[in-house]
Amino acid sequence: MEFVTLNNGVEMPILGTGTNTFGKVDGDYFGEVTDDTTELQSAIAAGYRAIDTAVSYRNESTVGKAIKESGLPREDFFITSKIPGDLDHAGSAEKVEATLNASLEALQTDYIDLYLIHHPWDNENEMLQTWYALENAYNEGKIKAIGVSNFDQDQLDIIIDNARIQPMVNQIKSNVEVWNDDIIEYSAENDVVVTAWAPMKGTDEASRAILDKIGAQYGKTWGQVLLRYQIERGVVVIPKSHNADHQADNLNVFDFNLSDADKEKIASL
């Protein structure tokens, strides 16, 4: 595994697993939560230690259960969760504290490695009050790193310009549909690490054919090529699969490097 170092010195695995459909009936995002840990157990057995969840996924308890069942020390894992950007969970110190405490309880842990504001909203003051509450929790040791998700440049500036503690991560969509190069570059300029959610989505038959041709040179699949492309530009990736073989394949991306020409082809997709 390779790591990125956040601006507070915390090391974060550059590859983890998404979980938004894990532990639910039929693997449906909106399905009933069953706390079935099958997918997480196969991911952990394959070597995943970074696990990305969120309050809105409703499955923090599934993640906590899987980590307990693994028998591995809590400190072996890097857990990311996210607080919803709504007034049921955020906007004031009291609501943030209640939401965070519920996350800690569900995850069966006394700290979360990374806690993000899941998405921005229109009220700048409420967003800042949420951020200040996360800063307090960070100072108390309940959170090891703090950041945002789905923030564009202007929204990120609101936090950067007013924060006592600078954001450490911005989790955004980045894949063939939209690479989001501008916000990735801007985040890096401000020492904010970018995580790409859905990094393998958006490929059509034509783009897969190009990626397959590139992968054939390295003995890799189109998906492995996509993940490697993001990793080589310093972007954390959190692919998700319910299939144990695919989970293992997604981890097998650290033994090759893409040529500049290949990266140019991928960037143009």
C-alpha positions in Angstrom: 0.0 0.0 0.0 1.1 3.6 -0.7 0.1 6.5 1.5 -0.4 10.2 1.2 0.5 12.6 4.0 -2.2 15.0 5.0 -1.3 18.6 6.0 -1.4 17.7 9.7 1.1 14.8 9.2 -1.5 12.0 9.3 -0.8 9.2 6.8 -3.8 8.1 4.7 -3.8 5.0 2.5 -4.1 6.1 -1.2 -6.5 3.3 -1.9 -9.5 2.2 0.1 -13.0 0.8 -0.3 -16.3 2.6 -0.7 -19.2 1.1 1.2 -22.4 2.9 0.2 -24.3 -0.2 -0.8 -22.6 -2.6 1.7 -24.6 -4.4 4.4 -28.0 -3.7 2.6 -30.6 -5.8 1.1 -29.7 -6.7 -2.6 -26.8 -4.3 -2.4 -29.2 -1.4 -3.0 -28.2 2.0 -1.7 -31.8 2.6 -0.5 -32.2 -1.0 0.8 -32.8 -2.0 4.4 -29.6 -2.2 6.4 -28.9 -5.8 7.4 -25.4 -5.3 9.0 -24.2 -8.2 6.8 -20.4 -7.8 6.8 -19.7 -10.2 3.9 -18.4 -7.6 1.5 -16.3 -5.9 4.1 -14.9 -9.1 5.4 -13.7 -10.1 1.9 -12.2 -6.6 1.4 -10.4 -6.8 4.7 -9.1 -10.3 3.9 -7.8 -8.9 0.6 -5.8 -6.2 2.4 -8.1 -3.2 2.5 -7.5 -1.1 5.6 -9.1 2.2 4.5 -12.9 2.1 4.7 -15.1 5.0 3.6 -18.6 5.3 5.0 -21.0 8.1 5.8 -24.0 8.9 8.1 -26.2 9.1 5.1 -25.2 5.6 4.0 -26.8 4.3 7.2 -24.2 1.6 7.5 -21.6 2.9 9.9 -22.7 0.1 12.3 -21.8 -2.4 9.6 -18.3 -1.0 9.3 -17.9 -1.0 13.0 -19.1 -4.6 13.2 -16.8 -5.8 10.4 -13.7 -4.2 12.0 -14.5 -5.9 15.3 -15.1 -9.2 13.5 -11.8 -9.0 11.7 -9.9 -9.3 15.0 -7.4 -6.7 13.8 -6.4 -3.8 16.0 -8.4 -0.6 15.5 -5.3 1.3 14.7 -4.7 -0.9 11.6 -7.7 0.8 10.0 -8.3 4.2 8.5 -12.0 5.0 8.8 -13.6 7.9 6.9 -17.1 9.0 7.6 -19.2 12.1 6.7 -21.6 14.4 8.4 -24.6 15.3 6.2 -24.9 18.9 5.2 -28.4 19.4 6.6 -29.9 21.0 9.7 -30.9 17.6 11.2 -27.2 16.9 11.6 -25.1 20.0 11.2 -25.3 23.8 11.4 -24.6 24.2 15.1 -22.1 22.9 17.7 -24.8 20.9 19.4 -26.0 19.1 16.3 -22.5 18.3 15.1 -21.6 16.9 18.5 -24.7 14.7 18.6 -24.1 13.4 15.0 -20.4 12.7 15.7 -21.1 10.9 18.9 -23.7 8.7 17.1 -21.0 8.0 14.4 -18.5 7.0 17.1 -21.1 4.7 18.8 -22.1 3.1 15.5 -18.5 2.5 14.5 -17.6 1.1 17.9 -14.6 3.4 18.2 -13.5 6.4 20.3 -12.0 8.2 17.3 -12.6 8.5 13.5 -9.6 8.9 11.3 -11.2 11.4 8.9 -14.6 13.1 9.2 -15.9 15.2 6.3 -18.8 17.6 5.6 -20.6 15.4 3.1 -21.7 18.2 0.8 -22.0 22.0 0.9 -25.2 24.0 1.2 -26.3 27.6 0.7 -25.9 29.0 4.2 -22.3 30.0 4.6 -22.7 30.7 8.4 -24.1 27.2 9.0 -21.3 25.6 7.1 -18.7 27.5 9.1 -20.4 26.7 12.4 -20.2 23.0 11.4 -16.6 23.4 10.5 -15.8 25.1 13.8 -17.5 22.2 15.7 -15.3 19.7 13.7 -12.3 21.7 14.7 -13.2 21.4 18.3 -13.7 17.6 18.0 -10.3 17.4 16.2 -8.7 19.3 19.1 -10.4 16.9 21.5 -8.9 13.9 19.6 -12.3 12.5 18.5 -11.3 13.0 14.9 -7.7 12.6 13.6 -8.3 14.6 10.4 -11.1 16.8 9.0 -12.2 17.8 5.6 -15.0 18.3 3.1 -16.7 16.5 0.2 -18.1 17.7 -3.1 -16.9 21.3 -2.5 -16.0 23.4 -5.5 -13.3 26.1 -5.4 -15.6 28.9 -4.1 -17.0 26.6 -1.4 -13.6 25.4 -0.4 -12.4 29.0 -0.2 -15.2 29.7 2.4 -13.6 27.1 4.7 -9.9 27.9 3.9 -10.4 31.7 4.4 -12.2 31.3 7.8 -10.8 28.1 9.3 -8.5 27.9 12.3 -7.6 24.4 11.2 -7.2 24.0 7.4 -9.2 21.3 5.6 -7.1 18.2 4.9 -9.2 16.4 2.3 -11.7 17.2 -0.4 -13.6 14.1 -1.6 -15.1 14.7 -5.1 -16.3 12.8 -8.1 -13.5 12.1 -10.5 -13.7 9.6 -13.3 -14.0 9.3 -17.1 -17.3 11.3 -17.0 -15.6 14.3 -15.4 -12.0 14.3 -14.2 -12.5 17.6 -12.3 -8.9 18.6 -13.0 -9.4 22.2 -12.0 -10.6 21.5 -8.4 -8.0 18.8 -8.0 -5.3 21.2 -9.0 -6.7 24.0 -6.8 -7.0 21.6 -3.8 -3.4 20.5 -4.2 -2.3 24.2 -4.4 -3.9 24.6 -1.0 -2.4 21.5 0.5 -5.7 19.7 0.5 -5.6 16.0 -0.6 -8.3 14.9 -3.1 -10.2 11.6 -2.8 -12.0 10.4 -5.9 -15.3 8.8 -5.3 -16.8 6.5 -8.0 -13.3 6.4 -9.7 -14.3 3.6 -12.1 -17.7 4.8 -13.1 -18.6 6.4 -16.4 -16.8 4.2 -18.8 -18.5 3.3 -22.0 -17.6 0.7 -24.6 -15.3 3.0 -26.5 -13.4 4.2 -23.5 -13.0 0.7 -22.2 -11.5 -0.4 -25.5 -8.9 2.3 -25.1 -8.2 1.4 -21.5 -8.0 -2.3 -22.3 -5.4 -1.6 -25.0 -3.4 0.4 -22.5 -3.7 -2.2 -19.8 -2.6 -5.0 -22.2 0.9 -3.5 -22.2 1.1 -3.9 -18.4 -0.9 -7.1 -18.0 -3.7 -5.1 -16.3 -7.4 -4.6 -16.6 -9.1 -1.4 -17.7 -10.2 -0.8 -14.1 -6.6 -1.2 -12.8 -5.4 1.3 -15.4 -8.0 3.9 -14.3 -7.1 3.5 -10.6 -3.4 3.7 -11.4 -3.9 6.9 -13.4 -5.6 8.6 -10.4 -2.9 7.3 -7.9 -0.1 8.6 -10.1 -1.5 12.1 -9.9 -1.7 11.9 -6.1 -5.5 11.3 -5.9 -6.8 8.9 -3.3 -9.2 6.3 -4.7 -12.0 4.4 -3.0 -13.4 1.9 -5.6 -16.2 -0.3 -4.4 -17.0 -3.9 -5.4 -19.2 -6.6 -3.9 -17.1 -9.2 -5.6 -14.1 -10.6 -3.7 -12.0 -11.2 -6.9 -12.7 -7.7 -8.1 -11.7 -6.3 -4.7 -8.4 -8.1 -4.9 -7.9 -6.8 -8.5 -8.5 -3.2 -7.4 -5.7 -3.5 -4.9 -3.2 -4.9 -7.5 -2.2 -1.5 -8.9 1.1 -0.8 -7.2 3.5 -2.8 -9.5 3.4 -0.8 -12.7 3.7 2.8 -13.9 1.9 4.4 -16.8 3.8 6.1 -19.5 3.3 9.8 -20.2 1.7 8.9 -23.5 -0.7 6.6 -21.9 -1.6 9.1 -19.2 -2.3 11.7 -22.0 -4.7 9.2 -23.6 -6.5 8.6 -20.4 -6.8 12.3 -19.6 -8.5 12.9 -22.9 -11.2 10.3 -22.4 
